[in-house]
Structure formats: C-alpha cells, structure tokens
C-alpha cells in the first residue's frame, strides 16, 4: 500500500511539473540547502541569489506555448 501511495505522489508531481501546475525554483532550493550553484545569467545585476523579484513569472505552459 505504501508503494502505491508513493507511486501516486511521484506520478502527480511529475504530471504537475509537466503541465505547469507546479513550478520548481532550483536556484531557491539550492540556496536554502546551502549547495553552491551558478546563478541565473538572466538575473538582474546586484540581485541577491535565491531572492525572487516581485515581477510575475510565466508558467512553463506559457513558455512552451506563448500567447500573442
């Protein structure tokens, strides 16, 4: 029963990431864990790593299918 629940959670997470329901911010995650990483080259100069800006981000679905 545990394996079925674990498989269902994994399937839901993968599906959510693919469809844009779940957004993963790897830079924030790696910063919180304390792992050194290369900051986003598109980030604004002088911005602190791991700190998100207040500008809205587009979803992964919008990135794959941009609207006009």
C-alpha positions in Angstrom: 0.0 0.0 0.0 2.9 2.4 0.8 4.4 1.8 -2.6 1.2 2.5 -4.4 0.8 5.8 -2.4 4.5 6.7 -3.2 4.0 5.9 -6.9 0.8 8.1 -7.0 2.6 11.0 -5.4 5.5 10.7 -7.8 3.2 10.5 -10.8 1.2 13.5 -9.6 4.4 15.6 -9.0 5.8 14.7 -12.5 2.4 15.5 -14.1 2.1 18.7 -12.2 5.6 19.9 -13.4 4.9 18.9 -17.0 1.6 20.8 -17.1 2.8 23.8 -15.3 0.8 23.3 -12.1 4.0 23.0 -10.0 6.9 25.4 -10.6 10.3 24.3 -9.3 12.7 27.1 -8.4 16.0 25.2 -8.3 18.1 28.3 -7.5 16.0 29.0 -4.4 16.1 25.3 -3.3 19.8 25.0 -3.8 20.4 28.3 -1.9 18.2 27.1 1.0 20.1 23.8 1.2 23.4 25.5 1.0 24.7 23.9 -2.2 26.9 26.2 -4.3 25.4 26.9 -7.7 25.8 29.1 -10.7 23.2 32.0 -10.5 20.8 32.6 -13.3 22.6 34.5 -16.1 19.3 36.3 -16.9 19.0 37.7 -13.3 19.2 41.4 -12.7 22.7 42.6 -11.7 23.1 43.2 -8.0 20.2 40.9 -7.1 20.8 38.5 -4.2 20.9 34.8 -5.2 17.9 32.9 -4.1 15.8 36.0 -3.7 12.9 36.2 -6.1 11.8 39.5 -7.6 8.3 40.8 -7.5 7.8 40.5 -11.2 5.4 37.8 -12.2 6.9 34.7 -13.8 5.3 32.9 -16.7 4.3 29.3 -16.2 6.1 26.5 -18.0 2.9 26.1 -20.2 3.2 29.8 -21.3 6.9 29.2 -22.0 6.1 26.3 -24.3 3.0 27.9 -26.0 3.5 31.7 -25.9 0.3 33.7 -26.4 0.3 36.7 -28.7 
